[in-house]
């Protein structure tokens, strides 16, 4: 069974890049450009890991993360930001995010981090 990964980012290019890279790693990848779409996909697909952009119009990454936790979603969450807002990243980590990346990020490092957290999830089950 392939791990399910959800990429949530309002930038089309980032979503496509991460979709292609992660799909090549053997993951089943879903994309969302906004919070409501992300929450709908989470409820339907129950991803193992969510790559979540911090700044999304309408419902930002922290609000999406709060909603995930309220729904009882136990997916690993990795935050992404282009702004390096340390206070927001710290808040996301307190809410259970397992890692964060500042854009532009090293794709190999991101791929390695995703793999490590999915393997850790599998070992914990």
C-alpha positions as CSV (number, residue, x, y, z in Angstrom):
1,X,0.0,0.0,0.0
2,X,1.4,3.4,-1.0
3,X,1.5,6.2,1.6
4,X,-0.9,9.1,0.9
5,X,0.5,12.6,0.8
6,X,-1.5,15.8,0.5
7,X,0.2,18.9,-0.8
8,X,-1.6,22.2,0.2
9,X,-0.3,25.3,-1.5
10,X,-1.9,28.2,-3.3
11,X,1.0,28.3,-5.8
12,X,0.2,25.9,-8.7
13,X,3.9,25.5,-9.6
14,X,4.8,24.3,-6.1
15,X,1.9,21.8,-6.1
16,X,2.9,20.4,-9.4
17,X,6.6,20.1,-8.6
18,X,5.9,18.4,-5.2
19,X,3.2,16.1,-6.8
20,X,5.7,14.9,-9.5
21,X,8.6,14.5,-7.1
22,X,6.6,12.6,-4.4
23,X,4.7,10.5,-7.0
24,X,8.1,9.3,-8.3
25,X,8.9,8.2,-4.7
26,X,5.9,5.9,-4.9
27,X,3.4,7.9,-2.9
28,X,-0.2,8.5,-3.8
29,X,-0.3,12.3,-4.0
30,X,-3.3,14.7,-3.7
31,X,-3.3,18.5,-4.2
32,X,-5.3,21.3,-2.7
33,X,-5.0,25.1,-3.3
34,X,-7.1,26.2,-0.3
35,X,-8.3,25.2,3.1
36,X,-11.8,23.9,2.4
37,X,-10.5,21.8,-0.4
38,X,-7.7,20.4,1.8
39,X,-10.1,19.5,4.6
40,X,-12.4,17.8,2.1
41,X,-9.5,15.7,0.7
42,X,-8.3,14.9,4.3
43,X,-11.8,13.6,5.3
44,X,-12.1,11.6,2.1
45,X,-8.6,10.2,1.6
46,X,-7.1,10.2,5.1
47,X,-3.5,11.1,4.1
48,X,-0.6,9.9,6.1
49,X,1.3,13.2,5.7
50,X,0.3,16.7,4.8
51,X,2.7,19.3,3.3
52,X,1.0,22.5,4.3
53,X,1.9,26.1,3.2
54,X,1.7,28.7,5.9
55,X,0.3,31.5,3.8
56,X,-2.8,30.6,1.9
57,X,-5.5,33.2,1.1
58,X,-8.8,32.7,3.0
59,X,-7.6,30.0,5.5
60,X,-4.0,30.1,6.4
61,X,-1.9,27.1,7.3
62,X,-2.3,27.5,11.1
63,X,-6.1,27.5,10.7
64,X,-6.0,24.4,8.5
65,X,-3.7,22.7,11.0
66,X,-6.1,23.6,13.9
67,X,-9.0,22.2,11.9
68,X,-7.1,19.0,11.2
69,X,-6.5,18.5,14.9
70,X,-10.1,19.3,15.8
71,X,-11.1,16.6,13.3
72,X,-8.8,14.1,15.1
73,X,-6.6,13.8,12.0
74,X,-3.3,12.1,13.0
75,X,-1.4,12.7,9.7
76,X,2.1,14.0,10.0
77,X,2.2,17.7,9.0
78,X,5.2,19.5,7.5
79,X,4.8,23.2,7.2
80,X,6.2,25.3,4.3
81,X,6.7,29.0,4.3
82,X,8.3,31.6,2.0
83,X,8.5,34.1,4.8
84,X,10.4,32.4,7.6
85,X,8.0,33.6,10.3
86,X,9.6,31.9,13.3
87,X,6.7,32.7,15.7
88,X,4.1,31.1,13.4
89,X,6.4,28.1,12.8
90,X,6.8,27.7,16.5
91,X,3.1,27.8,17.0
92,X,2.6,25.2,14.3
93,X,5.2,22.9,15.9
94,X,3.3,23.3,19.2
95,X,0.2,22.1,17.4
96,X,1.9,19.0,16.3
97,X,3.7,19.9,13.0
98,X,6.8,17.6,12.8
99,X,9.0,19.8,10.5
100,X,9.1,22.9,8.5
101,X,10.8,24.2,5.3
102,X,11.4,27.7,4.1
103,X,10.9,28.3,0.4
104,X,12.9,27.9,-1.8
105,X,13.7,24.5,-0.2
106,X,16.1,21.8,-1.1
107,X,13.9,19.2,-2.8
108,X,16.2,16.3,-1.8
109,X,16.1,17.4,1.8
110,X,12.3,17.6,1.6
111,X,12.0,14.2,0.0
112,X,14.3,12.7,2.7
113,X,12.2,14.4,5.5
114,X,9.0,13.1,4.1
115,X,10.4,9.6,3.8
116,X,11.7,9.7,7.4
117,X,8.4,10.8,8.9
118,X,6.4,8.3,6.9
119,X,8.8,5.5,8.0
120,X,8.5,6.7,11.6
121,X,4.7,6.7,11.3
122,X,4.8,3.1,10.0
123,X,7.0,1.9,12.9
124,X,4.7,3.6,15.5
125,X,1.7,1.7,14.2
